Amino acid sequence: MVDVESTELKSERRPSFGVVQRIDGIGGPVIPHSATRGSPINFLLVVTCIAFGCSSFLTGMDDKIISPLVALEPFVRKFQGPNPSTGKFVFTARNQDLLFSVPLVGSILGALTAPILNSRLGRKWPLVGAYTCSIGGVFLQLFAQNIAAFVCGRFINAVVFGVASATAPLYLAEVVPIPMRGRAVSSMNILSLTAGVVATVVVFATHKIDGPLSFKIPLAVQCVMPVILIPLTAFLPESPQWLVGKNRIQEARNNLRKLRGCSDTQVDDELRVMIMCEENERALTAEVKFWHLFNQENLKRTITAGSLFSLNQISGIILSTTYVTIFLTELGVGSPFTLTVIASCCVLAGCIAAPFTIDRAGRRPTALVGMTILFITDIIAGGLAFDASNRNSALGIASLSFMFNFFWAASFYSLSSLLPAEIATPKLRNYTMSYTIAWAQTTAVITTFAVPQLTAADAANLGAKAYLVFGGCMACIILFVYFYLPETRGRSFAEIDEMYDKKIPMRQWRKFETSTEAKQAKVVSDTVLATI
């Protein structure tokens, strides 16, 4: 599943004004934080961030646990039996498609349903419903008697976690103070990848059990977190921003007061900014339609913003994440379950390193250097696959897949989460994110379906040679990035708009001096943010 944490900027509404007047018309401007004391952070805000952040842990757990699970011999024995082509306990290409691809369709349905639920029910109740339904999905998997029932359980979980993954980042982006927003929402990526490590460790701990418990214990572990989160989430405050959108101002104020440790004056000022931002956004998007994404003035930005999530699906990462345990089992190198844990840790390490590389080196250098490394890794691993029967070659392929995971997470994956919201023009940001997620999930379904047909013994039987296919894809991606990906580090939305309007070549963005108006817009924006 494709993670959607970049939803944070959907709600990061930056007003184009320097002084915020009181909503009742009485009194002066907003009082900056420097004028009043008190930290905006309190205990309830911390608990709220942890509770909603844990939704990504559940999503990551469900997404990552299936890879080592389907490589367990008792699991294959129960739901298929020996592979007709090899006689080994490895799922056929058809059954791999059922287990991996079909549930992704559910995640698309969940993501498409989430905006409707979020608009009508708020943020927390769709999450409570998702957690409740997820327990039913896990129980169906636990007691499934055939592969069809198991896939139905996976499909149910994919739908509800599609809702959760679109809802929780939105809530966090709306309730945390602006200086914390990026860290709070991006932490969900780390929690999701941490869940992947936990999932692989749990399966590693049970993989030597000879019997159904080897796969039922990891499945049952998924029920623990929802049981804790359901009552906790139900008693947390609803998003003040959502309440403002529903014109429930007093409730919004009460909830914001609960979530802040600062003074009443600061709470009132922040609420006024929320109200003005809501009004500004309504005015901005009143005449905007989805198909405006493809107008001549927006098409280049739409292509760039909407492509990265989809393109990372064809980088080769699917071999070393989704299908990693099956892939390592077929290579016959070491313990595939131990190596799967290492693979998950490499992804987590890369994700932790990403903020430092992206902020210091910039977006474009991180993308070009990281993707070049991925291309070289694909080519070398694919070349070694021609001698995969040699143990040293097999070990080399496994080692390269771990390196691939780290650099993918540190560059491609993290940029895919950041740039769609950063590049999109403000009035089309919501539509851009919907378009991006829809294409990403569609690409994930296609890729997840295609890989077993390329690698499985009963299909094309390419095995690790499939890395060469992805290497060709990476070569095309690098060319695309060179000509289409701009350097947006340190740029305001006004500056980005100006450079797109002036058709500045992507390689010249880093040194381009924008107009006084764009610079002034950045200063005003930064000043307003500093007063909140």
Protein Blocks (a to p, Z undefined) as FASTA:
>chain_A
ZZfklmmmmmmccdfbfbdcdfklpacddddfklpgcdfbdfklmmmmmmmmmmmmmmmm
mmmmmmmmmmpmklmmmmnopcfklopacddfklmmmmmmmmmmmmmmmmmmmmmmmmmn
ommlmmmmmmmmmmmmmmmmmmpcbfklmmmmmmmmmmmmmmmmmmmmmmmmmmpcfklm
mmmmmmmmmmmmmmmmmmmmmmmmmmmpgcjklmmmmmmmmmmmmmmmmmmmmmpccdfk
lmmmnopaklmmmmmmmmpcbdfklmmmmmmmmmmmmmmmmmmmmmgcfklmmgmklmmm
mmmmmmmmmmmmmnopmmmmmmmmmmmmmnopajfklmmmmmmmmmmmmmmmmmmmmmmn
omklmmmmmmmmmmmmmmmmmmmmmmmmpmklmmmmmmmmmmmmmmmmmmmmmmmmmmmm
mmpcfklmmmmmmmmmmmmmmmmmmmmmmmmmmmmmklnonmmmlmmmmmmmmmmmmmmm
mmmmccfehiafklmmmmmmnopafklmmmpccdfklmmmmmmmmmmmmmZZ
